[in-house]
Amino acid sequence: MAKSSGTTDGKGSFYNPKSALLFEVACAGFLVMAVLVSHLWRRHVWEERRTQIPKSTAEDLLVWLDARPHPTFKTKHQPRQVRTRPSNGRRPAGVPWGEGATARDVLPVLDINNATEAEWERLPGWGKVLSERTVKFRKALGGFVSVEQLKLVYGLDADVVERNRAQLTVEVGGQTRMCLDTLSFRTLVGHPLFDAAQTRRVLRARGRSMSGMDVFWKRLSPDSTERAMWEPYLGRCHVE
């Protein structure tokens, strides 16, 4: 006779694994249901309490503001001092930048080839980061030829340059020329005004030996914009 797959407890009740599994599932379902009902009940109670909270109106807010003490400020009236501009058109020392004044009246004129980071930072719109970039770009460029070249600085808005144009000046001949006689590809391609293709053009026009700048420019055949941009930075050195 085959053995039964179930078990019998002390009271004679019969249980099998399937019945035990169903019992556990039922208990878990009951627990989940109890938690859900508890959550819904607490939410219902909270909604009822929220509807009983009185809503404030604009009149209540005004009453609350009237009940609060008002701060008092002591001010000292000072008559406005009227200053006249001197005949030379410059701002007298100590006169603040007020109505009708310009950047040139307040800030000193900067030589863009010699200005320090601190001096650049004083100009409106430059800031610390742009001041550092301007000095680094000037070093890589070899000096500025014109104020327009400031617009090539990464992140510097052209409007900022125009607003400060009255404060900026450039010394003629303040840039450094690169020596075409010994110029290498690596050096020239690192210059902000030359990419790889333009660098190859320059070196091909130079040839194996430098014969003269007139011959060089004729070989290079740049357009007017390129020549105006490159000529201040390319020159011939007399190597013994």
MDAnalysis code that builds the backbone (N, CA, C; Angstrom):
import MDAnalysis as mda
import numpy as np

u = mda.Universe.empty(720, n_residues=240, atom_resindex=np.repeat(np.arange(240), 3), trajectory=True)
u.add_TopologyAttr("name", ["N", "CA", "C"] * 240)
u.add_TopologyAttr("resid", np.arange(1, 241))
u.add_TopologyAttr("resname", ["MET", "ALA", "LYS", "SER", "SER", "GLY", "THR", "THR", "ASP", "GLY", "LYS", "GLY", "SER", "PHE", "TYR", "ASN", "PRO", "LYS", "SER", "ALA", "LEU", "LEU", "PHE", "GLU", "VAL", "ALA", "CYS", "ALA", "GLY", "PHE", "LEU", "VAL", "MET", "ALA", "VAL", "LEU", "VAL", "SER", "HIS", "LEU", "TRP", "ARG", "ARG", "HIS", "VAL", "TRP", "GLU", "GLU", "ARG", "ARG", "THR", "GLN", "ILE", "PRO", "LYS", "SER", "THR", "ALA", "GLU", "ASP", "LEU", "LEU", "VAL", "TRP", "LEU", "ASP", "ALA", "ARG", "PRO", "HIS", "PRO", "THR", "PHE", "LYS", "THR", "LYS", "HIS", "GLN", "PRO", "ARG", "GLN", "VAL", "ARG", "THR", "ARG", "PRO", "SER", "ASN", "GLY", "ARG", "ARG", "PRO", "ALA", "GLY", "VAL", "PRO", "TRP", "GLY", "GLU", "GLY", "ALA", "THR", "ALA", "ARG", "ASP", "VAL", "LEU", "PRO", "VAL", "LEU", "ASP", "ILE", "ASN", "ASN", "ALA", "THR", "GLU", "ALA", "GLU", "TRP", "GLU", "ARG", "LEU", "PRO", "GLY", "TRP", "GLY", "LYS", "VAL", "LEU", "SER", "GLU", "ARG", "THR", "VAL", "LYS", "PHE", "ARG", "LYS", "ALA", "LEU", "GLY", "GLY", "PHE", "VAL", "SER", "VAL", "GLU", "GLN", "LEU", "LYS", "LEU", "VAL", "TYR", "GLY", "LEU", "ASP", "ALA", "ASP", "VAL", "VAL", "GLU", "ARG", "ASN", "ARG", "ALA", "GLN", "LEU", "THR", "VAL", "GLU", "VAL", "GLY", "GLY", "GLN", "THR", "ARG", "MET", "CYS", "LEU", "ASP", "THR", "LEU", "SER", "PHE", "ARG", "THR", "LEU", "VAL", "GLY", "HIS", "PRO", "LEU", "PHE", "ASP", "ALA", "ALA", "GLN", "THR", "ARG", "ARG", "VAL", "LEU", "ARG", "ALA", "ARG", "GLY", "ARG", "SER", "MET", "SER", "GLY", "MET", "ASP", "VAL", "PHE", "TRP", "LYS", "ARG", "LEU", "SER", "PRO", "ASP", "SER", "THR", "GLU", "ARG", "ALA", "MET", "TRP", "GLU", "PRO", "TYR", "LEU", "GLY", "ARG", "CYS", "HIS", "VAL", "GLU"])
u.atoms.positions = np.array([
    [0.844, -1.195, 0.000],
    [0.000, 0.000, 0.000],
    [0.882, 1.248, 0.000],
    [0.586, 2.238, -0.914],
    [1.431, 3.452, -1.041],
    [1.287, 4.349, 0.165],
    [2.408, 4.993, 0.528],
    [2.396, 5.907, 1.667],
    [1.768, 7.231, 1.274],
    [1.108, 7.856, 2.220],
    [0.504, 9.164, 1.972],
    [1.583, 10.229, 1.973],
    [1.383, 11.264, 1.100],
    [2.359, 12.369, 1.028],
    [2.112, 13.431, 2.066],
    [1.045, 13.320, 2.817],
    [0.725, 14.314, 3.828],
    [1.221, 13.903, 5.188],
    [0.899, 14.765, 6.195],
    [1.272, 14.485, 7.595],
    [0.046, 14.660, 8.462],
    [0.117, 14.127, 9.605],
    [-0.991, 14.202, 10.558],
    [-0.484, 14.749, 11.868],
    [-1.123, 15.818, 12.412],
    [-0.682, 16.386, 13.684],
    [-1.290, 15.600, 14.840],
    [-1.123, 16.116, 16.021],
    [-1.594, 15.403, 17.211],
    [-3.089, 15.290, 17.288],
    [-3.830, 16.187, 16.651],
    [-5.285, 16.152, 16.705],
    [-5.883, 15.336, 15.563],
    [-5.025, 14.829, 14.728],
    [-5.518, 14.017, 13.636],
    [-5.851, 14.775, 12.390],
    [-5.553, 16.066, 12.349],
    [-5.825, 16.875, 11.158],
    [-4.782, 16.559, 10.096],
    [-5.184, 16.570, 8.857],
    [-4.297, 16.173, 7.761],
    [-3.818, 17.428, 7.005],
    [-2.484, 17.561, 6.799],
    [-1.883, 18.669, 6.066],
    [-0.928, 18.125, 5.013],
    [-0.929, 18.806, 3.849],
    [0.060, 18.454, 2.832],
    [0.812, 19.715, 2.416],
    [1.943, 19.622, 1.687],
    [2.735, 20.824, 1.316],
    [1.933, 21.860, 0.549],
    [0.995, 21.458, -0.287],
    [0.195, 22.412, -1.053],
    [-0.694, 23.248, -0.151],
    [-1.295, 22.614, 0.831],
    [-2.153, 23.343, 1.781],
    [-1.330, 24.335, 2.593],
    [-0.107, 23.920, 2.991],
    [0.748, 24.826, 3.766],
    [1.136, 26.056, 2.939],
    [1.430, 25.853, 1.636],
    [1.777, 26.973, 0.777],
    [0.611, 27.940, 0.600],
    [-0.590, 27.394, 0.418],
    [-1.762, 28.250, 0.284],
    [-2.010, 29.053, 1.553],
    [-1.759, 28.440, 2.701],
    [-1.945, 29.128, 3.978],
    [-0.972, 30.306, 4.101],
    [0.285, 30.096, 3.698],
    [1.270, 31.179, 3.771],
    [0.920, 32.323, 2.821],
    [0.447, 31.967, 1.604],
    [0.057, 33.005, 0.651],
    [-1.115, 33.811, 1.174],
    [-2.069, 33.138, 1.804],
    [-3.229, 33.830, 2.368],
    [-2.818, 34.783, 3.480],
    [-1.883, 34.332, 4.324],
    [-1.421, 35.213, 5.410],
    [-0.718, 36.453, 4.855],
    [0.126, 36.258, 3.808],
    [0.815, 37.394, 3.207],
    [-0.172, 38.356, 2.569],
    [-1.189, 37.815, 1.878],
    [-2.198, 38.673, 1.272],
    [-2.978, 39.451, 2.314],
    [-3.282, 38.801, 3.423],
    [-3.997, 39.503, 4.497],
    [-3.155, 40.640, 5.067],
    [-1.854, 40.391, 5.229],
    [-0.972, 41.430, 5.761],
    [-0.898, 42.626, 4.811],
    [-0.764, 42.347, 3.494],
    [-0.720, 43.438, 2.512],
    [-2.020, 44.221, 2.513],
    [-3.133, 43.506, 2.606],
    [-4.431, 44.178, 2.634],
    [-4.572, 45.069, 3.858],
    [-4.060, 44.585, 5.003],
    [-4.155, 45.372, 6.229],
    [-3.346, 46.661, 6.118],
    [-2.142, 46.548, 5.529],
    [-1.316, 47.741, 5.355],
    [-1.980, 48.732, 4.410],
    [-2.574, 48.244, 3.319],
    [-3.244, 49.114, 2.361],
    [-4.443, 49.821, 2.969],
    [-5.234, 49.072, 3.720],
    [-6.402, 49.680, 4.376],
    [-5.965, 50.734, 5.374],
    [-4.879, 50.451, 6.120],
    [-4.383, 51.433, 7.096],
    [-3.928, 52.709, 6.400],
    [-3.247, 52.560, 5.270],
    [-2.783, 53.736, 4.525],
    [-3.965, 54.563, 4.002],
    [-4.965, 53.868, 3.436],
    [-6.128, 54.592, 2.915],
    [-6.884, 55.294, 4.026],
    [-6.965, 54.681, 5.184],
    [-7.683, 55.299, 6.306],
    [-6.960, 56.555, 6.789],
    [-5.634, 56.476, 6.917],
    [-4.878, 57.649, 7.369],
    [-4.971, 58.784, 6.343],
    [-4.976, 58.439, 5.070],
    [-5.126, 59.463, 4.052],
    [-6.499, 60.108, 4.119],
    [-7.523, 59.313, 4.373],
    [-8.878, 59.848, 4.488],
    [-8.978, 60.814, 5.676],
    [-8.383, 60.410, 6.793],
    [-8.413, 61.281, 7.989],
    [-7.661, 62.572, 7.722],
    [-6.520, 62.485, 7.011],
    [-5.747, 63.693, 6.724],
    [-6.510, 64.633, 5.798],
    [-7.208, 64.092, 4.804],
    [-8.003, 64.924, 3.905],
    [-9.108, 65.641, 4.659],
    [-9.746, 64.949, 5.600],
    [-10.806, 65.597, 6.386],
    [-10.254, 66.725, 7.241],
    [-9.101, 66.504, 7.857],
    [-8.505, 67.550, 8.687],
    [-8.064, 68.739, 7.838],
    [-7.594, 68.485, 6.651],
    [-7.139, 69.579, 5.793],
    [-8.290, 70.484, 5.376],
    [-9.459, 69.893, 5.151],
    [-10.619, 70.709, 4.777],
    [-11.106, 71.577, 5.921],
    [-10.755, 71.199, 7.152],
    [-11.201, 71.966, 8.320],
    [-10.271, 73.128, 8.658],
    [-9.073, 73.168, 8.014],
    [-8.144, 74.268, 8.278],
    [-8.675, 75.535, 7.605],
    [-8.834, 76.622, 8.331],
    [-9.349, 77.858, 7.719],
    [-8.352, 78.436, 6.733],
    [-8.852, 78.899, 5.600],
    [-8.012, 79.478, 4.558],
    [-7.857, 80.977, 4.794],
    [-6.606, 81.444, 4.656],
    [-6.336, 82.867, 4.860],
    [-6.705, 83.652, 3.604],
    [-7.136, 84.866, 3.814],
    [-7.499, 85.758, 2.721],
    [-6.541, 86.941, 2.684],
    [-6.725, 87.785, 1.694],
    [-5.876, 88.972, 1.580],
    [-6.090, 89.900, 2.764],
    [-7.336, 89.961, 3.265],
    [-7.609, 90.815, 4.420],
    [-6.870, 90.310, 5.655],
    [-6.820, 88.979, 5.829],
    [-6.092, 88.420, 6.975],
    [-4.604, 88.756, 6.889],
    [-4.051, 88.696, 5.670],
    [-2.646, 89.022, 5.505],
    [-2.364, 90.490, 5.823],
    [-3.244, 91.381, 5.402],
    [-3.060, 92.800, 5.697],
    [-3.143, 93.068, 7.190],
    [-4.072, 92.390, 7.872],
    [-4.190, 92.550, 9.333],
    [-2.917, 92.077, 10.014],
    [-2.375, 90.951, 9.524],
    [-1.141, 90.430, 10.123],
    [0.025, 91.383, 9.911],
    [0.104, 92.000, 8.731],
    [1.174, 92.951, 8.462],
    [1.039, 94.209, 9.304],
    [-0.213, 94.666, 9.507],
    [-0.420, 95.863, 10.326],
    [-0.040, 95.623, 11.775],
    [-0.196, 94.371, 12.214],
    [0.101, 94.062, 13.619],
    [1.597, 93.976, 13.883],
    [2.403, 93.793, 12.835],
    [3.845, 93.684, 13.032],
    [4.467, 95.066, 13.169],
    [5.529, 95.187, 13.994],
    [6.185, 96.495, 14.140],
    [6.920, 96.867, 12.869],
    [6.819, 98.113, 12.473],
    [7.464, 98.589, 11.257],
    [8.865, 99.095, 11.584],
    [9.886, 98.667, 10.829],
    [11.252, 99.159, 11.095],
    [11.382, 100.629, 10.720],
    [12.226, 101.277, 11.442],
    [12.502, 102.697, 11.171],
    [13.970, 102.848, 10.792],
    [14.232, 103.718, 9.857],
    [15.586, 103.947, 9.390],
    [15.928, 105.417, 9.591],
    [17.122, 105.614, 10.099],
    [17.599, 106.973, 10.285],
    [18.428, 107.371, 9.075],
    [18.034, 108.391, 8.444],
    [18.754, 108.887, 7.266],
    [19.216, 110.309, 7.508],
    [20.314, 110.610, 6.915],
    [20.865, 111.961, 7.033],
    [20.858, 112.588, 5.655],
    [20.108, 113.617, 5.512],
    [19.989, 114.267, 4.216],
    [21.257, 115.047, 3.909],
    [21.782, 114.767, 2.736],
    [22.951, 115.509, 2.282],
    [22.627, 116.160, 0.952],
    [22.833, 117.425, 0.841],
    [22.545, 118.093, -0.440],
    [23.447, 117.568, -1.540],
    [22.899, 117.437, -2.723],
    [23.641, 116.939, -3.875],
    [24.666, 117.971, -4.319],
    [25.881, 117.451, -4.512],
    [26.952, 118.340, -4.943],
    [27.032, 118.310, -6.467],
    [26.981, 119.451, -7.050],
    [27.037, 119.574, -8.499],
    [28.458, 119.888, -8.899],
    [29.022, 118.989, -9.720],
    [30.388, 119.194, -10.187],
    [30.361, 119.491, -11.676],
    [31.174, 120.351, -12.075],
    [31.265, 120.700, -13.501],
    [32.515, 120.060, -14.083],
    [32.431, 119.674, -15.354],
    [33.562, 119.063, -16.029],
    [34.585, 120.151, -16.387],
    [35.861, 119.903, -16.102],
    [36.880, 120.905, -16.440],
    [37.026, 121.049, -17.941],
    [37.708, 122.086, -18.341],
    [37.831, 122.402, -19.758],
    [38.638, 121.362, -20.520],
    [39.550, 120.620, -19.830],
    [40.360, 119.636, -20.538],
    [39.612, 118.341, -20.803],
    [38.372, 118.207, -20.299],
    [37.546, 117.034, -20.600],
    [37.838, 115.829, -19.737],
    [38.763, 115.925, -18.760],
    [39.090, 114.792, -17.916],
    [38.358, 114.882, -16.578],
    [38.157, 113.723, -15.975],
    [37.454, 113.675, -14.700],
    [38.398, 114.070, -13.582],
    [37.971, 114.986, -12.676],
    [38.825, 115.336, -11.545],
    [39.022, 114.138, -10.637],
    [40.119, 114.106, -9.911],
    [40.412, 112.997, -9.005],
    [39.343, 112.912, -7.923],
    [38.865, 111.699, -7.645],
    [37.883, 111.488, -6.595],
    [36.452, 111.627, -7.031],
    [36.185, 112.049, -8.242],
    [34.807, 112.193, -8.707],
    [34.292, 110.829, -9.113],
    [33.172, 110.351, -8.538],
    [32.667, 109.017, -8.870],
    [32.088, 108.981, -10.273],
    [31.896, 107.760, -10.753],
    [31.306, 107.535, -12.072],
    [29.802, 107.688, -11.958],
    [29.288, 108.811, -12.313],
    [27.868, 109.096, -12.165],
    [27.194, 109.269, -13.503],
    [26.066, 109.921, -13.475],
    [25.291, 110.113, -14.692],
    [26.044, 111.000, -15.666],
    [26.098, 110.566, -16.902],
    [26.775, 111.330, -17.933],
    [28.249, 111.021, -18.067],
    [28.790, 110.211, -17.120],
    [30.202, 109.850, -17.199],
    [30.375, 108.648, -18.105],
    [31.563, 108.467, -18.603],
    [31.879, 107.332, -19.466],
    [32.999, 106.523, -18.846],
    [33.270, 105.355, -19.454],
    [34.342, 104.500, -18.935],
    [35.694, 105.215, -18.986],
    [35.882, 106.069, -19.973],
    [37.154, 106.776, -20.091],
    [37.351, 107.769, -18.956],
    [36.229, 108.263, -18.347],
    [36.334, 109.210, -17.238],
    [36.776, 108.523, -15.956],
    [36.547, 107.216, -15.834],
    [36.778, 106.523, -14.573],
    [38.033, 105.663, -14.604],
    [38.221, 104.889, -15.679],
    [39.319, 103.941, -15.752],
    [40.454, 104.494, -16.597],
    [41.680, 104.108, -16.266],
    [42.816, 104.562, -17.077],
    [42.843, 103.842, -18.418],
    [43.479, 104.485, -19.376],
    [43.634, 103.862, -20.692],
    [44.692, 102.762, -20.602],
    [44.357, 101.572, -21.154],
    [45.252, 100.420, -21.051],
    [45.937, 100.166, -22.387],
    [47.232, 99.916, -22.313],
    [47.958, 99.420, -23.484],
    [47.742, 97.909, -23.501],
    [47.042, 97.412, -24.491],
    [46.634, 96.014, -24.475],
    [47.817, 95.052, -24.599],
    [49.000, 95.542, -24.956],
    [50.170, 94.678, -25.032],
    [50.973, 94.658, -23.740],
    [50.593, 95.479, -22.778],
    [51.336, 95.525, -21.517],
    [50.434, 95.427, -20.284],
    [49.110, 95.432, -20.457],
    [48.197, 95.400, -19.317],
    [48.295, 94.073, -18.573],
    [48.258, 94.135, -17.251],
    [48.309, 92.938, -16.420],
    [46.902, 92.367, -16.237],
    [46.835, 91.167, -15.658],
    [45.535, 90.549, -15.405],
    [44.687, 91.420, -14.480],
    [45.309, 92.016, -13.473],
    [44.567, 92.875, -12.546],
    [43.990, 94.086, -13.255],
    [44.732, 94.654, -14.206],
    [44.237, 95.815, -14.949],
    [43.102, 95.420, -15.892],
    [43.207, 94.253, -16.534],
    [42.108, 93.787, -17.394],
    [40.854, 93.558, -16.571],
    [41.029, 93.031, -15.376],
    [39.874, 92.685, -14.541],
    [39.082, 93.907, -14.118],
    [39.681, 95.080, -14.129],
    [38.981, 96.312, -13.758],
    [37.990, 96.767, -14.823],
    [38.166, 96.290, -16.052],
    [37.264, 96.708, -17.125],
    [35.920, 96.010, -16.999],
    [34.812, 96.712, -17.213],
    [33.482, 96.100, -17.119],
    [33.313, 94.976, -18.130],
    [32.883, 93.808, -17.636],
    [32.611, 92.671, -18.501],
    [33.771, 91.713, -18.668],
    [34.958, 92.052, -18.160],
    [36.109, 91.172, -18.344],
    [36.133, 90.081, -17.284],
    [36.276, 90.448, -16.045],
    [36.308, 89.455, -14.980],
    [37.641, 88.733, -14.897],
    [37.776, 87.883, -13.886],
    [39.038, 87.200, -13.615],
    [39.385, 86.176, -14.695],
    [38.398, 85.348, -15.086],
    [38.661, 84.288, -16.055],
    [39.059, 84.868, -17.409],
    [38.297, 85.841, -17.901],
    [38.603, 86.449, -19.197],
    [39.905, 87.234, -19.160],
    [40.236, 87.797, -18.003],
    [41.510, 88.512, -17.887],
    [42.679, 87.543, -18.046],
    [42.570, 86.371, -17.429],
    [43.625, 85.364, -17.562],
    [43.725, 84.873, -19.008],
    [42.566, 84.647, -19.640],
    [42.580, 84.194, -21.032],
    [43.189, 85.232, -21.967],
    [42.894, 86.504, -21.701],
    [43.418, 87.566, -22.557],
    [44.934, 87.618, -22.502],
    [45.495, 87.512, -21.297],
    [46.945, 87.554, -21.145],
    [47.590, 86.324, -21.790],
    [46.977, 85.139, -21.615],
    [47.523, 83.919, -22.223],
    [47.446, 83.976, -23.749],
    [46.329, 84.491, -24.270],
    [46.190, 84.610, -25.725],
    [47.207, 85.590, -26.281],
    [47.432, 86.692, -25.581],
    [48.414, 87.688, -26.038],
    [49.817, 87.083, -26.090],
    [50.126, 86.252, -25.109],
    [51.445, 85.607, -25.087],
    [51.585, 84.630, -26.247],
    [50.531, 83.835, -26.506],
    [50.579, 82.886, -27.617],
    [50.602, 83.601, -28.962],
    [49.934, 84.743, -29.034],
    [49.862, 85.502, -30.281],
    [51.164, 86.218, -30.590],
    [51.866, 86.599, -29.525],
    [53.080, 87.391, -29.720],
    [52.816, 88.871, -29.647],
    [51.694, 89.258, -29.048],
    [51.331, 90.669, -28.943],
    [50.232, 91.037, -29.916],
    [49.409, 91.990, -29.528],
    [48.299, 92.440, -30.361],
    [48.762, 93.498, -31.361],
    [48.128, 93.478, -32.516],
    [48.360, 94.503, -33.523],
    [47.259, 95.551, -33.494],
    [46.047, 95.126, -33.132],
    [44.912, 96.038, -33.083],
    [43.961, 95.592, -31.978],
    [43.074, 96.509, -31.595],
    [42.063, 96.198, -30.575],
    [41.098, 95.134, -31.085],
    [40.882, 95.087, -32.396],
    [39.971, 94.106, -32.981],
    [40.379, 92.678, -32.655],
    [41.680, 92.440, -32.483],
    [42.145, 91.089, -32.194],
    [41.686, 90.576, -30.837],
    [41.255, 91.461, -29.963],
    [40.724, 91.020, -28.675],
    [39.475, 90.165, -28.856],
    [38.756, 90.350, -29.950],
    [37.554, 89.578, -30.204],
    [37.862, 88.120, -30.522],
    [39.155, 87.800, -30.735],
    [39.556, 86.415, -30.972],
    [39.740, 85.635, -29.679],
    [39.747, 86.326, -28.536],
    [39.886, 85.643, -27.248],
    [38.635, 84.807, -26.987],
    [38.824, 83.535, -26.684],
    [37.697, 82.622, -26.494],
    [36.819, 83.084, -25.334],
    [35.512, 83.220, -25.587],
    [34.559, 83.589, -24.551],
    [34.373, 85.083, -24.364],
    [35.196, 85.896, -25.013],
    [35.091, 87.345, -24.860],
    [34.118, 87.889, -25.899],
    [33.019, 88.457, -25.427],
    [31.991, 88.980, -26.325],
    [32.489, 90.239, -27.030],
    [32.148, 90.340, -28.300],
    [32.555, 91.519, -29.065],
    [31.940, 92.793, -28.488],
    [30.747, 92.686, -27.895],
    [30.118, 93.868, -27.299],
    [30.935, 94.395, -26.126],
    [31.568, 93.491, -25.371],
    [32.410, 93.919, -24.244],
    [33.608, 94.710, -24.761],
    [34.187, 94.249, -25.853],
    [35.322, 94.975, -26.439],
    [34.886, 96.359, -26.910],
    [33.730, 96.440, -27.554],
    [33.257, 97.731, -28.060],
    [32.929, 98.695, -26.926],
    [32.357, 98.177, -25.843],
    [32.023, 99.064, -24.719],
    [33.268, 99.642, -24.059],
    [34.368, 98.912, -24.128],
    [35.599, 99.369, -23.484],
    [36.623, 99.908, -24.478],
    [36.215, 100.089, -25.737],
    [37.170, 100.508, -26.750],
    [37.850, 101.832, -26.394],
    [37.114, 102.756, -25.755],
    [37.698, 104.052, -25.391],
    [38.824, 103.908, -24.386],
    [38.866, 102.771, -23.665],
    [39.891, 102.557, -22.645],
    [41.095, 101.798, -23.180],
    [41.055, 101.373, -24.428],
    [42.075, 100.471, -24.951],
    [42.904, 101.150, -26.029],
    [44.192, 100.935, -25.956],
    [45.106, 101.430, -26.975],
    [46.152, 100.357, -27.238],
    [46.797, 100.417, -28.384],
    [47.807, 99.414, -28.739],
    [49.051, 100.129, -29.232],
    [50.186, 99.682, -28.755],
    [51.464, 100.275, -29.157],
    [51.882, 99.684, -30.503],
    [52.206, 100.541, -31.437],
    [52.619, 100.085, -32.762],
    [53.955, 99.359, -32.654],
    [54.048, 98.201, -33.275],
    [55.285, 97.421, -33.237],
    [55.485, 96.667, -31.944],
    [54.423, 96.491, -31.160],
    [54.560, 95.803, -29.883],
    [54.500, 94.288, -29.993],
    [54.269, 93.766, -31.188],
    [54.173, 92.324, -31.366],
    [55.535, 91.712, -31.682],
    [55.641, 90.408, -31.483],
    [56.879, 89.673, -31.736],
    [56.771, 88.936, -33.065],
    [57.756, 89.120, -33.941],
    [57.775, 88.430, -35.227],
    [58.428, 87.062, -35.089],
    [57.878, 86.100, -35.827],
    [58.485, 84.774, -35.881],
    [59.488, 84.727, -37.016],
    [60.615, 84.092, -36.782],
    [61.705, 84.050, -37.752],
    [61.434, 82.961, -38.784],
    [61.179, 83.366, -40.022],
    [60.886, 82.410, -41.082],
    [62.089, 81.544, -41.436],
    [63.308, 82.037, -41.182],
    [64.503, 81.275, -41.538],
    [64.575, 79.965, -40.775],
    [64.147, 79.981, -39.532],
    [64.286, 78.790, -38.676],
    [62.935, 78.278, -38.180],
    [61.850, 78.776, -38.732],
    [60.518, 78.434, -38.233],
    [60.200, 76.971, -38.515],
    [59.696, 76.270, -37.484],
    [59.320, 74.870, -37.632],
    [57.806, 74.734, -37.723],
    [57.376, 73.591, -38.217],
    [55.938, 73.326, -38.329],
    [55.274, 73.371, -36.960],
    [55.894, 72.769, -35.962],
    [55.313, 72.709, -34.622],
    [55.135, 74.097, -34.028],
    [56.095, 74.961, -34.245],
    [56.008, 76.319, -33.690],
    [54.898, 77.118, -34.366],
    [54.837, 77.055, -35.688],
    [53.860, 77.868, -36.408],
    [52.438, 77.372, -36.205],
    [52.226, 76.055, -36.169],
    [50.873, 75.538, -36.004],
    [50.347, 75.816, -34.596],
    [51.245, 76.098, -33.665],
    [50.823, 76.461, -32.316],
    [50.417, 77.909, -32.178],
    [50.627, 78.699, -33.236],
    [50.233, 80.110, -33.213],
    [48.726, 80.214, -33.437],
    [48.026, 81.101, -32.708],
    [46.560, 81.185, -32.827],
    [46.048, 81.523, -34.216],
    [46.873, 82.151, -35.073],
    [46.404, 82.592, -36.391],
    [46.639, 81.575, -37.499],
    [47.288, 80.444, -37.187],
    [47.633, 79.478, -38.230],
    [47.133, 78.085, -37.851],
    [46.407, 77.464, -38.785],
    [46.049, 76.061, -38.605],
    [47.044, 75.199, -39.378],
    [46.795, 73.893, -39.448],
    [47.753, 72.991, -40.088],
    [47.898, 73.280, -41.582],
    [46.778, 73.513, -42.283],
    [46.843, 73.773, -43.723],
    [47.576, 75.079, -44.016],
    [47.296, 76.117, -43.232],
    [47.970, 77.397, -43.442],
    [49.461, 77.300, -43.118],
    [49.796, 76.500, -42.116],
    [51.205, 76.302, -41.766],
    [51.961, 75.643, -42.912],
    [51.369, 74.633, -43.539],
    [52.022, 73.985, -44.681],
    [52.206, 74.962, -45.847],
    [51.230, 75.843, -46.062],
    [51.355, 76.847, -47.126],
    [52.549, 77.760, -46.873],
    [52.693, 78.209, -45.639],
    [53.777, 79.125, -45.299],
    [55.129, 78.449, -45.482],
    [55.257, 77.209, -45.010],
    [56.540, 76.521, -45.104],
    [56.888, 76.177, -46.557],
    [55.885, 75.853, -47.378],
    [56.160, 75.610, -48.791],
    [56.607, 76.895, -49.484],
    [55.986, 78.015, -49.142],
    [56.368, 79.296, -49.745],
    [57.768, 79.712, -49.307],
    [58.146, 79.346, -48.110],
    [59.496, 79.680, -47.643],
    [60.547, 78.882, -48.398],
    [60.249, 77.617, -48.663],
    [61.215, 76.776, -49.360],
    [62.308, 76.288, -48.437],
    [63.352, 75.735, -49.045],
    [64.472, 75.219, -48.254],
    [65.321, 76.334, -47.663],
    [65.330, 77.468, -48.292],
    [66.092, 78.605, -47.780],
    [65.336, 79.887, -48.086],
    [65.474, 80.847, -47.180],
    [64.786, 82.117, -47.320],
    [65.538, 83.012, -48.294],
    [64.863, 83.437, -49.358],
    [65.524, 84.289, -50.350],
    [65.087, 85.748, -50.248],
    [64.049, 86.040, -49.514],
    [63.575, 87.411, -49.371],
    [62.078, 87.425, -49.126],
    [61.613, 88.469, -48.444],
    [60.194, 88.540, -48.094],
    [59.321, 88.774, -49.316],
    [59.810, 89.540, -50.277],
    [59.017, 89.778, -51.485],
    [58.754, 88.472, -52.226],
    [59.793, 87.653, -52.336],
    [59.639, 86.349, -52.996],
    [58.713, 85.457, -52.184],
    [58.856, 85.535, -50.873],
    [58.013, 84.706, -49.997],
    [56.534, 85.033, -50.177],
    [56.187, 86.308, -50.142],
    [54.768, 86.685, -50.272],
    [54.238, 86.375, -51.668],
    [55.089, 86.458, -52.656],
    [54.666, 86.127, -54.011],
    [54.366, 84.635, -54.117],
    [55.202, 83.806, -53.511],
    [54.969, 82.364, -53.509],
    [53.726, 82.003, -52.699],
    [53.541, 82.660, -51.565],
    [52.417, 82.343, -50.686],
    [51.089, 82.750, -51.304],
    [51.075, 83.885, -51.986],
    [49.867, 84.417, -52.647],
    [48.671, 84.471, -51.701],
    [48.788, 85.143, -50.569],
    [47.637, 85.256, -49.670],
    [46.668, 86.310, -50.173],
    [45.420, 86.228, -49.721],
    [44.495, 87.305, -50.041],
    [44.774, 88.489, -49.114],
    [44.064, 89.579, -49.323],
    [44.353, 90.807, -48.571],
    [44.132, 90.618, -47.075],
    [43.110, 89.848, -46.730],
    [42.824, 89.634, -45.304],
    [43.918, 88.807, -44.653],
    [44.347, 87.749, -45.318],
    [45.392, 86.894, -44.758],
    [46.706, 87.648, -44.607],
    [47.063, 88.416, -45.615],
    [48.336, 89.135, -45.526],
    [48.312, 90.167, -44.401],
    [47.197, 90.892, -44.266],
    [47.094, 91.881, -43.189],
    [47.152, 91.214, -41.821],
    [46.666, 89.990, -41.736],
    [46.626, 89.283, -40.461],
    [47.970, 88.627, -40.133],
    [48.692, 88.137, -41.164],
    [49.914, 87.373, -40.931],
    [51.186, 88.208, -40.987],
    [51.200, 89.247, -41.796],
    [52.439, 89.986, -42.026],
    [53.087, 90.531, -40.763],
    [52.313, 91.032, -39.774],
    [52.978, 91.533, -38.559],
    [53.705, 90.462, -37.763],
    [53.430, 89.182, -38.010],
    [54.008, 88.114, -37.199],
    [55.033, 87.268, -37.947],
    [55.260, 87.546, -39.232],
    [56.220, 86.790, -40.014],
    [57.320, 87.727, -40.512],
    [58.550, 87.325, -40.285],
    [59.671, 88.154, -40.719],
    [60.903, 87.305, -40.982],
    [61.929, 87.956, -41.468],
    [63.178, 87.257, -41.780],
    [64.248, 87.634, -40.759],
    [64.932, 86.628, -40.280],
    [66.030, 86.860, -39.327],
    [67.358, 86.635, -40.071],
    [68.346, 87.383, -39.690],
    [69.682, 87.263, -40.320],
    [70.494, 86.283, -39.502],
    [70.524, 85.061, -39.964],
    [71.272, 84.004, -39.260],
    [72.628, 83.868, -39.904],
    [73.653, 84.000, -39.124],
    [75.034, 83.897, -39.632],
    [75.386, 82.413, -39.861],
])
